[in-house]
């Protein structure tokens, strides 16, 4: 099953560690949940391994809605990965 | 409370006029008996900080604050909610955030203001980076467990 490439966006220290604000990636069929995506990205090289060294702390939003790491990505157009939020 | 509550959410670089925003919430409506507000400022952390850099996720930041505001409107009898959150580089003493809520009575206004602030902190996609007084980049501010606990008080699924 081939999937359309999706826009992956990174924020705050995830963005700084990877050195990219966004990229387009075709996700393999094995990446089903948000947690699968974090694990798959962590394998893409040193910078990604550093960004995702504590995978449990990473928050994921699909099409600008928060999801939990055990939830499926579904037919996402845009996926964002970022640290816990510190606004307000 | 027949009319749909008015929700205003603004995210941007510009400062805001607290008095004008509070007046706008009352808007000459004699049914409004209470406006509660919260203003958050950039601190200097005992002289350590020169500035905070606020990064946000454009689009989602506004959407998520809007979702929190709609939950508050569903939970308390409110007339209006205004939330303004600034982005970019802010120096100590500058305003970061305003939450202001109007209702007939103070209890609903206080609670809704508190609720919106709690979930804004834990759900709105903003991140603060410190710039130190010595002119170097500091660290990203860490999320506080205390903020999650405060949000958890409300007994929501998100908490």
gemmi code that builds the backbone of each chain (N, CA, C; Angstrom):
import gemmi

chains = {
    "A": [
        ("UNK", (0.854, -1.190, 0.000), (0.000, 0.000, 0.000), (0.889, 1.239, 0.000)),
        ("UNK", (0.857, 2.004, -1.058), (1.663, 3.213, -1.086), (0.833, 4.387, -0.584)),
        ("UNK", (1.497, 5.309, 0.066), (0.796, 6.468, 0.603), (1.347, 7.728, -0.033)),
        ("UNK", (0.497, 8.721, -0.112), (0.930, 10.048, -0.569), (1.916, 10.612, 0.449)),
        ("UNK", (2.919, 11.347, -0.038), (3.801, 12.015, 0.933), (3.000, 12.988, 1.795)),
        ("UNK", (3.404, 13.105, 3.053), (2.740, 14.057, 3.943), (3.752, 15.113, 4.404)),
        ("UNK", (3.240, 16.253, 4.778), (4.099, 17.306, 5.320), (4.318, 17.013, 6.800)),
        ("UNK", (5.578, 16.924, 7.183), (5.927, 16.723, 8.589), (6.542, 18.030, 9.083)),
        ("UNK", (5.988, 18.582, 10.147), (6.496, 19.846, 10.689), (7.085, 19.624, 12.067)),
        ("UNK", (8.157, 20.361, 12.340), (8.843, 20.238, 13.626), (8.875, 21.607, 14.302)),
        ("UNK", (8.730, 21.613, 15.615), (8.749, 22.870, 16.350), (9.699, 22.803, 17.549)),
        ("UNK", (10.143, 24.020, 17.944), (10.970, 24.217, 19.146), (12.226, 23.347, 19.085)),
        ("UNK", (12.578, 22.645, 20.179), (13.860, 21.929, 20.136), (13.845, 20.722, 19.217)),
        ("UNK", (12.692, 20.217, 18.868), (12.645, 19.137, 17.865), (13.129, 19.702, 16.524)),
        ("UNK", (12.637, 20.894, 16.169), (13.057, 21.573, 14.932), (14.558, 21.885, 14.965)),
        ("UNK", (15.029, 22.418, 16.090), (16.453, 22.777, 16.176), (17.354, 21.546, 16.062)),
        ("UNK", (16.971, 20.471, 16.720), (17.827, 19.280, 16.701), (17.881, 18.650, 15.316)),
        ("UNK", (16.724, 18.623, 14.625), (16.701, 18.028, 13.288), (17.311, 18.991, 12.263)),
        ("UNK", (17.165, 20.290, 12.520), (17.707, 21.277, 11.589), (16.768, 21.569, 10.430)),
        ("UNK", (15.500, 21.230, 10.601), (14.487, 21.458, 9.571), (13.190, 21.884, 10.242)),
        ("UNK", (12.477, 22.811, 9.592), (11.150, 23.188, 10.108), (10.079, 22.269, 9.535)),
        ("UNK", (10.300, 21.800, 8.314), (9.344, 20.848, 7.732), (9.960, 20.101, 6.571)),
        ("UNK", (9.359, 18.985, 6.254), (9.784, 18.193, 5.099), (8.608, 17.346, 4.647)),
        ("UNK", (8.699, 16.870, 3.390), (7.661, 15.972, 2.875), (8.217, 14.565, 2.848)),
        ("UNK", (7.489, 13.648, 3.439), (7.970, 12.276, 3.515), (6.841, 11.312, 3.148)),
        ("UNK", (7.221, 10.258, 2.429), (6.278, 9.167, 2.173), (6.463, 8.151, 3.294)),
        ("UNK", (5.440, 7.946, 4.072), (5.560, 7.058, 5.231), (5.314, 5.616, 4.809)),
        ("UNK", (6.136, 4.697, 5.297), (5.907, 3.289, 4.966), (4.626, 2.767, 5.625)),
        ("UNK", (4.108, 1.697, 5.085), (2.852, 1.126, 5.597), (2.987, 0.661, 7.047)),
        ("UNK", (4.231, 0.411, 7.473), (4.442, -0.045, 8.854), (4.208, 1.069, 9.879)),
        ("UNK", (4.202, 2.320, 9.404), (3.955, 3.447, 10.316), (2.448, 3.682, 10.384)),
        ("UNK", (1.855, 3.212, 11.473), (0.400, 3.297, 11.619), (0.023, 4.346, 12.663)),
        ("UNK", (0.655, 4.268, 13.827), (0.308, 5.196, 14.913), (1.317, 6.357, 14.969)),
        ("UNK", (0.982, 7.350, 15.766), (1.895, 8.477, 15.982), (3.205, 7.981, 16.598)),
        ("UNK", (3.104, 7.025, 17.513), (4.302, 6.454, 18.139), (5.176, 5.730, 17.122)),
        ("UNK", (4.531, 5.035, 16.153), (5.299, 4.374, 15.082), (6.102, 5.414, 14.308)),
        ("UNK", (5.479, 6.564, 14.053), (6.146, 7.620, 13.290), (7.369, 8.141, 14.045)),
        ("UNK", (7.205, 8.375, 15.352), (8.326, 8.865, 16.153), (9.480, 7.857, 16.085)),
        ("UNK", (9.157, 6.571, 16.222), (10.177, 5.524, 16.174), (10.852, 5.448, 14.815)),
        ("UNK", (10.058, 5.589, 13.747), (10.598, 5.515, 12.374), (11.497, 6.713, 12.092)),
        ("UNK", (11.068, 7.893, 12.500), (11.873, 9.098, 12.279), (13.209, 9.015, 13.028)),
        ("UNK", (13.159, 8.444, 14.232), (14.373, 8.355, 15.061), (15.477, 7.564, 14.372)),
        ("UNK", (15.079, 6.731, 13.394), (16.047, 5.886, 12.673), (16.658, 6.597, 11.468)),
        ("UNK", (16.227, 7.823, 11.197), (16.663, 8.490, 9.959), (18.043, 9.124, 10.028)),
        ("UNK", (18.700, 9.049, 11.146), (20.038, 9.633, 11.240), (20.290, 10.193, 12.623)),
        ("UNK", (21.516, 10.679, 12.801), (21.935, 11.144, 14.122), (21.070, 12.279, 14.671)),
        ("UNK", (20.785, 13.260, 13.796), (20.026, 14.429, 14.241), (18.627, 13.997, 14.698)),
        ("UNK", (18.036, 13.077, 13.933), (16.691, 12.590, 14.284), (16.746, 11.761, 15.571)),
        ("UNK", (17.798, 10.963, 15.688), (17.941, 10.139, 16.898), (18.022, 11.044, 18.130)),
        ("UNK", (18.733, 12.179, 17.974), (18.869, 13.146, 19.076), (17.513, 13.796, 19.378)),
        ("UNK", (16.818, 14.199, 18.332), (15.513, 14.857, 18.528), (14.526, 13.936, 19.240)),
        ("UNK", (14.614, 12.649, 18.917), (13.623, 11.699, 19.441), (14.233, 10.734, 20.446)),
        ("UNK", (15.279, 11.192, 21.163), (15.961, 10.302, 22.111), (15.055, 9.938, 23.295)),
        ("UNK", (14.104, 10.806, 23.598), (13.116, 10.493, 24.644), (11.742, 10.501, 23.973)),
        ("UNK", (11.423, 9.421, 23.248), (10.224, 9.434, 22.390), (8.929, 9.726, 23.152)),
        ("UNK", (8.886, 9.318, 24.422), (7.662, 9.511, 25.197), (7.312, 10.968, 25.458)),
        ("UNK", (8.305, 11.855, 25.356), (8.032, 13.268, 25.624), (7.463, 13.985, 24.402)),
        ("UNK", (7.545, 13.346, 23.227), (7.156, 14.017, 21.974), (5.635, 14.055, 21.837)),
        ("UNK", (5.132, 15.227, 21.490), (3.695, 15.396, 21.224), (3.479, 15.399, 19.718)),
        ("UNK", (2.314, 14.889, 19.315), (2.014, 14.761, 17.895), (0.653, 15.376, 17.598)),
        ("UNK", (0.606, 16.154, 16.516), (-0.671, 16.691, 16.047), (-0.862, 16.275, 14.592)),
        ("UNK", (-2.067, 15.824, 14.282), (-2.426, 15.448, 12.912), (-3.447, 16.450, 12.408)),
        ("UNK", (-3.105, 17.091, 11.311), (-3.964, 18.131, 10.745), (-4.425, 19.103, 11.848)),
        ("UNK", (-3.454, 19.488, 12.663), (-3.612, 20.520, 13.693), (-4.523, 20.114, 14.853)),
        ("UNK", (-4.632, 18.786, 15.077), (-5.342, 18.270, 16.260), (-4.390, 17.359, 17.037)),
        ("UNK", (-4.347, 17.541, 18.356), (-3.503, 16.669, 19.165), (-3.981, 15.225, 19.065)),
        ("UNK", (-3.023, 14.296, 18.958), (-3.380, 12.881, 19.130), (-2.379, 12.247, 20.094)),
        ("UNK", (-2.780, 11.134, 20.684), (-1.891, 10.380, 21.571), (-0.992, 9.503, 20.703)),
        ("UNK", (0.126, 9.070, 21.284), (1.061, 8.274, 20.482), (0.512, 6.904, 20.079)),
        ("UNK", (-0.473, 6.405, 20.825), (-1.022, 5.088, 20.437), (-2.175, 5.224, 19.440)),
        ("UNK", (-2.473, 6.435, 19.024), (-3.574, 6.637, 18.072), (-3.056, 6.595, 16.629)),
        ("UNK", (-3.922, 6.133, 15.700), (-3.499, 6.048, 14.292), (-3.381, 7.439, 13.654)),
        ("UNK", (-2.459, 7.526, 12.698), (-2.264, 8.782, 11.980), (-3.392, 9.026, 10.984)),
        ("UNK", (-4.004, 7.948, 10.504), (-5.103, 8.075, 9.551), (-4.626, 8.696, 8.246)),
        ("UNK", (-5.532, 9.367, 7.550), (-5.198, 9.977, 6.256), (-4.719, 11.409, 6.485)),
        ("UNK", (-3.599, 11.527, 7.216), (-3.093, 12.858, 7.572), (-2.542, 13.584, 6.357)),
        ("UNK", (-2.771, 14.891, 6.311), (-2.124, 15.731, 5.296), (-0.893, 16.415, 5.889)),
        ("UNK", (-1.000, 16.735, 7.181), (0.097, 17.439, 7.849), (0.245, 16.873, 9.257)),
        ("UNK", (1.457, 16.488, 9.582), (1.722, 15.935, 10.915), (2.789, 16.813, 11.572)),
        ("UNK", (2.567, 17.194, 12.810), (3.547, 18.019, 13.520), (4.060, 17.267, 14.739)),
        ("UNK", (5.363, 17.396, 14.993), (5.991, 16.776, 16.163), (6.685, 17.873, 16.958)),
        ("UNK", (6.452, 17.870, 18.265), (6.985, 18.967, 19.071), (7.068, 18.577, 20.540)),
        ("UNK", (7.833, 19.357, 21.319), (7.930, 19.084, 22.759), (6.647, 19.497, 23.483)),
        ("UNK", (6.528, 19.124, 24.756), (5.403, 19.629, 25.559), (5.356, 21.157, 25.482)),
        ("UNK", (4.150, 21.688, 25.477), (3.960, 23.111, 25.215), (4.213, 23.960, 26.460)),
        ("UNK", (4.695, 25.176, 26.215), (5.055, 26.059, 27.326), (4.558, 27.489, 27.092)),
        ("UNK", (3.356, 27.599, 26.535), (2.798, 28.930, 26.302), (2.183, 29.519, 27.561)),
        ("UNK", (1.471, 30.598, 27.360), (0.757, 31.246, 28.458), (1.629, 32.208, 29.225)),
    ],
    "B": [
        ("UNK", (-28.910, 34.759, 28.315), (-27.817, 34.164, 27.523), (-28.379, 33.523, 26.269)),
        ("UNK", (-29.252, 34.232, 25.579), (-29.842, 33.647, 24.373), (-28.878, 33.680, 23.197)),
        ("UNK", (-28.134, 34.767, 23.101), (-27.223, 34.887, 21.956), (-26.032, 33.944, 22.134)),
        ("UNK", (-25.507, 33.504, 21.021), (-24.297, 32.675, 20.993), (-23.144, 33.460, 21.643)),
        ("UNK", (-22.411, 32.860, 22.567), (-21.264, 33.583, 23.145), (-20.238, 33.955, 22.061)),
        ("UNK", (-19.640, 35.102, 22.237), (-18.662, 35.597, 21.254), (-17.264, 35.161, 21.692)),
        ("UNK", (-16.566, 34.483, 20.799), (-15.198, 34.042, 21.093), (-14.243, 34.764, 20.150)),
        ("UNK", (-13.296, 35.475, 20.737), (-12.278, 36.175, 19.945), (-10.915, 35.610, 20.329)),
        ("UNK", (-10.175, 35.142, 19.341), (-8.833, 34.605, 19.572), (-7.871, 35.325, 18.632)),
        ("UNK", (-6.836, 35.891, 19.203), (-5.826, 36.539, 18.355), (-4.434, 36.072, 18.765)),
        ("UNK", (-3.621, 35.715, 17.783), (-2.231, 35.345, 18.022), (-1.379, 36.207, 17.107)),
        ("UNK", (-0.392, 36.869, 17.653), (0.442, 37.703, 16.790), (1.515, 38.432, 17.567)),
        ("UNK", (2.242, 39.264, 16.847), (3.376, 39.971, 17.442), (2.940, 41.159, 18.290)),
        ("UNK", (1.773, 41.710, 17.986), (1.373, 42.986, 18.574), (0.971, 42.892, 20.040)),
        ("UNK", (1.291, 43.957, 20.763), (0.828, 44.111, 22.139), (-0.683, 44.392, 22.106)),
        ("UNK", (-1.302, 44.386, 23.279), (-2.742, 44.626, 23.362), (-3.020, 45.590, 24.497)),
        ("UNK", (-4.187, 46.232, 24.417), (-4.616, 47.202, 25.428), (-5.612, 46.491, 26.347)),
        ("UNK", (-5.162, 46.178, 27.557), (-5.974, 45.378, 28.486), (-7.310, 46.069, 28.780)),
        ("UNK", (-7.253, 47.369, 29.057), (-8.477, 48.110, 29.385), (-9.469, 48.090, 28.243)),
        ("UNK", (-8.959, 48.300, 27.028), (-9.840, 48.321, 25.854), (-10.471, 46.949, 25.623)),
        ("UNK", (-9.691, 45.895, 25.857), (-10.219, 44.538, 25.642), (-11.308, 44.221, 26.675)),
        ("UNK", (-11.085, 44.645, 27.913), (-12.085, 44.402, 28.963), (-13.350, 45.217, 28.679)),
        ("UNK", (-13.175, 46.461, 28.290), (-14.343, 47.288, 27.941), (-15.133, 46.663, 26.795)),
        ("UNK", (-14.401, 46.131, 25.808), (-15.069, 45.536, 24.640), (-15.900, 44.324, 25.055)),
        ("UNK", (-15.466, 43.611, 26.104), (-16.225, 42.444, 26.568), (-17.542, 42.866, 27.223)),
        ("UNK", (-17.518, 44.015, 27.867), (-18.764, 44.502, 28.470), (-19.627, 45.119, 27.374)),
        ("UNK", (-19.005, 45.876, 26.489), (-19.623, 46.368, 25.251), (-20.987, 47.015, 25.467)),
        ("UNK", (-21.132, 47.690, 26.584), (-22.389, 48.391, 26.828), (-23.573, 47.471, 27.074)),
        ("UNK", (-23.305, 46.190, 27.335), (-24.394, 45.225, 27.535), (-24.763, 45.180, 29.016)),
        ("UNK", (-25.953, 45.655, 29.379), (-26.317, 45.719, 30.809), (-26.536, 44.344, 31.442)),
        ("UNK", (-26.539, 43.274, 30.641), (-26.662, 41.921, 31.215), (-25.342, 41.453, 31.808)),
        ("UNK", (-24.235, 42.036, 31.343), (-22.912, 41.621, 31.829), (-22.714, 42.155, 33.238)),
        ("UNK", (-22.476, 41.233, 34.181), (-22.252, 41.649, 35.558), (-20.825, 41.442, 36.002)),
        ("UNK", (-20.041, 40.734, 35.203), (-18.691, 40.384, 35.635), (-17.779, 40.162, 34.442)),
        ("UNK", (-16.596, 40.719, 34.524), (-15.523, 40.357, 33.589), (-14.325, 39.962, 34.451)),
        ("UNK", (-13.843, 38.736, 34.258), (-12.620, 38.294, 34.935), (-11.529, 38.200, 33.885)),
        ("UNK", (-10.325, 38.601, 34.277), (-9.243, 38.557, 33.291), (-7.942, 38.093, 33.932)),
        ("UNK", (-7.084, 37.550, 33.076), (-5.727, 37.165, 33.478), (-4.766, 37.756, 32.461)),
        ("UNK", (-3.700, 38.371, 32.949), (-2.641, 38.860, 32.060), (-1.336, 38.198, 32.477)),
        ("UNK", (-0.671, 37.559, 31.534), (0.636, 36.951, 31.798), (1.732, 37.823, 31.214)),
        ("UNK", (2.811, 38.002, 31.991), (3.934, 38.849, 31.576), (5.219, 38.026, 31.475)),
        ("UNK", (6.140, 38.537, 30.695), (7.492, 37.972, 30.647), (8.239, 38.415, 31.904)),
        ("UNK", (8.793, 37.431, 32.651), (9.583, 37.742, 33.859), (11.071, 37.827, 33.503)),
        ("UNK", (11.857, 38.454, 34.393), (13.315, 38.470, 34.143), (14.035, 37.356, 34.907)),
        ("UNK", (13.287, 36.584, 35.687), (13.866, 35.473, 36.458), (15.071, 35.942, 37.275)),
        ("UNK", (14.854, 36.971, 38.047), (15.915, 37.481, 38.920), (17.079, 38.112, 38.167)),
        ("UNK", (16.795, 38.690, 37.012), (17.846, 39.365, 36.235), (18.557, 38.459, 35.248)),
        ("UNK", (18.197, 37.168, 35.246), (18.874, 36.183, 34.399), (18.482, 36.326, 32.921)),
        ("UNK", (17.217, 36.730, 32.678), (16.710, 36.719, 31.305), (16.725, 38.092, 30.640)),
        ("UNK", (17.161, 38.116, 29.369), (17.057, 39.328, 28.548), (15.741, 39.325, 27.779)),
        ("UNK", (15.289, 38.143, 27.397), (14.055, 38.041, 26.604), (13.588, 36.595, 26.544)),
        ("UNK", (12.333, 36.445, 26.135), (11.787, 35.130, 25.793), (11.429, 35.159, 24.321)),
        ("UNK", (11.751, 34.087, 23.620), (11.334, 33.949, 22.225), (10.153, 32.976, 22.217)),
        ("UNK", (9.021, 33.453, 21.725), (7.841, 32.587, 21.690), (7.601, 32.070, 20.297)),
        ("UNK", (7.764, 30.760, 20.157), (7.486, 30.104, 18.875), (6.080, 29.533, 18.953)),
        ("UNK", (5.360, 29.523, 17.826), (4.046, 28.892, 17.840), (3.791, 28.182, 16.523)),
        ("UNK", (2.735, 27.403, 16.518), (2.323, 26.651, 15.329), (1.156, 27.438, 14.742)),
        ("UNK", (1.436, 28.261, 13.723), (0.373, 29.113, 13.184), (-0.793, 28.265, 12.670)),
        ("UNK", (-1.959, 28.702, 12.947), (-3.149, 27.939, 12.543), (-3.613, 27.047, 13.674)),
        ("UNK", (-2.742, 26.127, 14.111), (-3.152, 25.249, 15.208), (-3.259, 26.028, 16.514)),
        ("UNK", (-2.376, 27.012, 16.721), (-2.432, 27.774, 17.982), (-3.809, 28.424, 18.132)),
        ("UNK", (-4.253, 29.102, 17.085), (-5.568, 29.752, 17.128), (-6.679, 28.708, 17.278)),
        ("UNK", (-6.561, 27.611, 16.516), (-7.603, 26.576, 16.536), (-7.723, 25.931, 17.910)),
        ("UNK", (-6.582, 25.640, 18.524), (-6.603, 24.954, 19.819), (-7.149, 25.877, 20.914)),
        ("UNK", (-6.746, 27.148, 20.885), (-7.295, 28.095, 21.861), (-8.802, 28.212, 21.648)),
        ("UNK", (-9.223, 28.225, 20.388), (-10.659, 28.287, 20.087), (-11.405, 27.083, 20.647)),
        ("UNK", (-10.794, 25.897, 20.541), (-11.435, 24.693, 21.089), (-11.570, 24.797, 22.607)),
        ("UNK", (-10.520, 25.281, 23.268), (-10.570, 25.439, 24.731), (-11.664, 26.449, 25.105)),
        ("UNK", (-11.727, 27.547, 24.359), (-12.738, 28.577, 24.647), (-14.150, 28.017, 24.455)),
        ("UNK", (-14.344, 27.200, 23.421), (-15.686, 26.609, 23.197), (-16.060, 25.644, 24.324)),
        ("UNK", (-15.064, 24.931, 24.859), (-15.337, 24.062, 26.009), (-15.777, 24.894, 27.212)),
        ("UNK", (-15.130, 26.031, 27.410), (-15.491, 26.905, 28.536), (-16.911, 27.433, 28.366)),
        ("UNK", (-17.243, 27.789, 27.131), (-18.583, 28.310, 26.832), (-19.657, 27.236, 27.073)),
        ("UNK", (-19.279, 25.979, 26.816), (-20.225, 24.878, 27.034), (-20.390, 24.595, 28.529)),
        ("UNK", (-19.410, 24.995, 29.318), (-19.359, 24.630, 30.724), (-19.937, 25.682, 31.661)),
        ("UNK", (-19.811, 26.954, 31.283), (-20.299, 28.049, 32.122), (-21.165, 28.997, 31.290)),
        ("UNK", (-22.097, 29.696, 31.947), (-22.928, 30.663, 31.219), (-22.150, 31.958, 30.960)),
        ("UNK", (-21.560, 32.046, 29.785), (-20.694, 33.176, 29.451), (-21.291, 33.977, 28.304)),
        ("UNK", (-20.933, 35.267, 28.276), (-21.307, 36.094, 27.122), (-20.195, 36.129, 26.084)),
        ("UNK", (-18.972, 36.197, 26.558), (-17.871, 36.337, 25.605), (-16.542, 35.936, 26.234)),
        ("UNK", (-15.638, 35.500, 25.384), (-14.267, 35.186, 25.801), (-13.320, 35.852, 24.798)),
        ("UNK", (-12.316, 36.525, 25.304), (-11.248, 37.045, 24.449), (-9.937, 36.435, 24.915)),
        ("UNK", (-9.201, 35.847, 23.970), (-7.864, 35.332, 24.274), (-6.888, 35.939, 23.272)),
        ("UNK", (-5.855, 36.572, 23.780), (-4.803, 37.129, 22.926), (-3.485, 36.548, 23.391)),
        ("UNK", (-2.727, 35.976, 22.483), (-1.421, 35.411, 22.830), (-0.388, 35.962, 21.864)),
        ("UNK", (0.675, 36.514, 22.412), (1.708, 37.079, 21.550), (2.760, 36.050, 21.181)),
        ("UNK", (3.436, 36.321, 20.076), (4.524, 35.478, 19.593), (5.742, 36.378, 19.397)),
        ("UNK", (6.858, 35.769, 19.057), (8.068, 36.546, 18.798), (8.864, 36.805, 20.066)),
        ("UNK", (9.763, 37.788, 19.979), (10.694, 38.046, 21.081), (10.100, 39.072, 22.039)),
        ("UNK", (9.983, 38.691, 23.299), (9.378, 39.572, 24.303), (10.360, 39.784, 25.454)),
        ("UNK", (10.463, 41.031, 25.871), (11.388, 41.376, 26.961), (10.658, 41.320, 28.305)),
        ("UNK", (11.425, 41.173, 29.400), (10.797, 41.183, 30.723), (9.917, 42.420, 30.900)),
        ("UNK", (8.754, 42.214, 31.457), (7.810, 43.308, 31.655), (6.779, 43.403, 30.542)),
        ("UNK", (7.051, 42.757, 29.396), (6.072, 42.808, 28.303), (4.962, 41.786, 28.541)),
        ("UNK", (3.786, 42.149, 28.061), (2.640, 41.239, 28.164), (2.796, 40.078, 27.188)),
        ("UNK", (2.435, 38.878, 27.626), (2.458, 37.696, 26.755), (1.034, 37.291, 26.379)),
        ("UNK", (0.156, 37.236, 27.372), (-1.157, 36.618, 27.141), (-2.252, 37.347, 27.914)),
        ("UNK", (-3.418, 37.401, 27.302), (-4.623, 37.896, 27.980), (-5.741, 36.875, 27.807)),
        ("UNK", (-6.385, 36.530, 28.917), (-7.640, 35.782, 28.861), (-8.658, 36.631, 29.605)),
        ("UNK", (-9.759, 36.965, 28.972), (-10.803, 37.751, 29.634), (-12.161, 37.161, 29.272)),
        ("UNK", (-13.036, 37.099, 30.280), (-14.296, 36.366, 30.168), (-15.414, 37.199, 30.780)),
        ("UNK", (-16.544, 37.271, 30.089), (-17.674, 38.009, 30.667), (-18.841, 37.062, 30.944)),
        ("UNK", (-19.538, 37.371, 32.047), (-20.688, 36.565, 32.463), (-21.612, 37.473, 33.275)),
        ("UNK", (-22.727, 36.900, 33.741), (-23.606, 37.680, 34.609), (-23.030, 37.810, 36.011)),
        ("UNK", (-22.320, 36.747, 36.448), (-21.837, 36.694, 37.825), (-20.371, 36.295, 37.895)),
        ("UNK", (-19.737, 36.635, 39.023), (-18.297, 36.469, 39.094), (-17.833, 35.015, 39.108)),
        ("UNK", (-18.614, 34.117, 39.723), (-18.122, 32.740, 39.881), (-17.832, 32.112, 38.522)),
        ("UNK", (-18.773, 32.263, 37.596), (-18.585, 31.686, 36.249), (-17.412, 32.364, 35.553)),
        ("UNK", (-17.293, 33.682, 35.712), (-16.223, 34.413, 35.034), (-14.846, 33.990, 35.558)),
        ("UNK", (-14.705, 33.913, 36.899), (-13.424, 33.477, 37.483), (-13.075, 32.056, 37.025)),
        ("UNK", (-14.052, 31.138, 37.140), (-13.773, 29.731, 36.820), (-13.410, 29.568, 35.354)),
        ("UNK", (-14.158, 30.211, 34.477), (-13.904, 30.056, 33.042), (-12.534, 30.631, 32.676)),
        ("UNK", (-12.167, 31.732, 33.287), (-10.866, 32.355, 33.016), (-9.740, 31.403, 33.437)),
        ("UNK", (-9.891, 30.818, 34.612), (-8.920, 29.870, 35.166), (-8.803, 28.640, 34.254)),
        ("UNK", (-9.951, 28.134, 33.818), (-10.010, 26.950, 32.960), (-9.304, 27.205, 31.628)),
        ("UNK", (-9.651, 28.323, 31.004), (-9.052, 28.624, 29.690), (-7.537, 28.753, 29.831)),
        ("UNK", (-7.081, 29.401, 30.886), (-5.635, 29.570, 31.098), (-4.956, 28.219, 31.327)),
        ("UNK", (-5.579, 27.348, 32.132), (-4.987, 26.028, 32.405), (-4.807, 25.226, 31.124)),
        ("UNK", (-5.825, 25.213, 30.265), (-5.728, 24.390, 29.060), (-4.947, 25.082, 27.956)),
        ("UNK", (-4.935, 26.406, 27.972), (-4.059, 27.116, 27.035), (-2.613, 26.685, 27.293)),
        ("UNK", (-2.240, 26.596, 28.562), (-0.865, 26.226, 28.916), (-0.514, 24.815, 28.480)),
        ("UNK", (-1.455, 23.896, 28.619), (-1.117, 22.490, 28.347), (-1.448, 22.058, 26.923)),
        ("UNK", (-2.283, 22.817, 26.201), (-2.712, 22.361, 24.864), (-2.391, 23.302, 23.712)),
        ("UNK", (-2.214, 24.599, 23.965), (-1.970, 25.512, 22.838), (-0.500, 25.405, 22.418)),
        ("UNK", (-0.247, 25.196, 21.120), (1.123, 24.952, 20.668), (1.983, 26.219, 20.620)),
        ("UNK", (2.546, 26.540, 21.787), (3.518, 27.626, 21.946), (4.694, 27.060, 22.718)),
        ("UNK", (5.876, 27.570, 22.404), (7.086, 27.155, 23.123), (7.933, 28.377, 23.392)),
        ("UNK", (8.475, 28.440, 24.629), (9.295, 29.579, 25.022), (10.767, 29.188, 25.058)),
        ("UNK", (11.591, 30.025, 24.422), (13.034, 29.853, 24.523), (13.618, 31.051, 25.260)),
        ("UNK", (14.533, 30.780, 26.178), (15.136, 31.863, 26.958), (16.321, 32.475, 26.221)),
        ("UNK", (16.413, 33.799, 26.289), (17.630, 34.499, 25.867), (18.201, 35.125, 27.126)),
        ("UNK", (19.448, 34.800, 27.422), (20.020, 35.191, 28.706), (20.578, 36.607, 28.677)),
        ("UNK", (20.667, 37.198, 29.865), (21.143, 38.584, 29.996), (22.583, 38.729, 29.509)),
        ("UNK", (23.366, 37.649, 29.530), (24.755, 37.728, 29.042), (24.824, 37.747, 27.515)),
        ("UNK", (23.660, 37.753, 26.852), (23.660, 37.853, 25.392), (23.770, 36.525, 24.673)),
        ("UNK", (23.586, 35.437, 25.399), (23.634, 34.131, 24.734), (22.255, 33.464, 24.774)),
        ("UNK", (22.081, 32.519, 23.864), (20.848, 31.745, 23.851), (20.804, 30.858, 25.082)),
        ("UNK", (19.674, 30.815, 25.715), (19.489, 29.899, 26.828), (18.776, 28.653, 26.342)),
        ("UNK", (18.120, 27.976, 27.269), (17.414, 26.743, 26.950), (15.952, 27.005, 26.640)),
        ("UNK", (15.327, 25.994, 26.076), (13.874, 26.004, 25.954), (13.282, 25.805, 27.348)),
        ("UNK", (12.246, 26.549, 27.627), (11.575, 26.417, 28.919), (10.938, 25.024, 28.987)),
        ("UNK", (11.097, 24.366, 30.126), (10.516, 23.022, 30.297), (9.069, 23.121, 30.771)),
        ("UNK", (8.256, 22.232, 30.247), (6.866, 22.180, 30.707), (6.856, 21.741, 32.165)),
        ("UNK", (5.933, 22.299, 32.940), (5.864, 21.975, 34.367), (4.792, 20.925, 34.632)),
        ("UNK", (5.147, 19.949, 35.452), (4.170, 18.923, 35.852), (2.990, 19.586, 36.567)),
        ("UNK", (3.293, 20.683, 37.259), (2.272, 21.423, 38.000), (1.167, 21.940, 37.052)),
        ("UNK", (1.566, 22.307, 35.832), (0.569, 22.789, 34.866), (-0.381, 21.662, 34.448)),
        ("UNK", (0.180, 20.455, 34.267), (-0.666, 19.299, 33.932), (-1.614, 18.988, 35.087)),
        ("UNK", (-1.063, 19.097, 36.322), (-1.907, 18.815, 37.499), (-3.051, 19.827, 37.607)),
        ("UNK", (-2.727, 21.095, 37.337), (-3.769, 22.118, 37.403), (-4.857, 21.844, 36.371)),
        ("UNK", (-4.439, 21.470, 35.167), (-5.424, 21.174, 34.123), (-6.241, 19.938, 34.503)),
        ("UNK", (-5.585, 18.987, 35.183), (-6.259, 17.761, 35.589), (-7.378, 17.976, 36.596)),
        ("UNK", (-7.301, 19.108, 37.315), (-8.335, 19.404, 38.325), (-9.729, 19.455, 37.740)),
        ("UNK", (-9.813, 19.826, 36.430), (-11.128, 20.075, 35.851), (-11.844, 18.788, 35.454)),
        ("UNK", (-11.110, 17.654, 35.529), (-11.755, 16.373, 35.264), (-12.169, 16.174, 33.820)),
        ("UNK", (-11.487, 16.869, 32.897), (-11.790, 16.694, 31.471), (-11.032, 15.500, 30.938)),
        ("UNK", (-11.476, 15.003, 29.790), (-10.754, 13.920, 29.137), (-9.338, 14.365, 28.771)),
        ("UNK", (-9.206, 15.658, 28.419), (-7.895, 16.169, 28.031), (-6.971, 16.327, 29.228)),
        ("UNK", (-7.583, 16.477, 30.446), (-6.768, 16.738, 31.620), (-5.955, 15.527, 31.987)),
    ],
}
model = gemmi.Model(1)
for chain_id, residues in chains.items():
    chain = gemmi.Chain(chain_id)
    for i, (resn, *xyz) in enumerate(residues, 1):
        res = gemmi.Residue()
        res.name, res.seqid = resn, gemmi.SeqId(i, " ")
        for name, pos in zip(("N", "CA", "C"), xyz):
            atom = gemmi.Atom()
            atom.name, atom.element = name, gemmi.Element(name[0])
            atom.pos, atom.b_iso = gemmi.Position(*pos), 0.0
            res.add_atom(atom)
        chain.add_residue(res)
    model.add_chain(chain)
structure = gemmi.Structure()
structure.add_model(model)
structure.setup_entities()
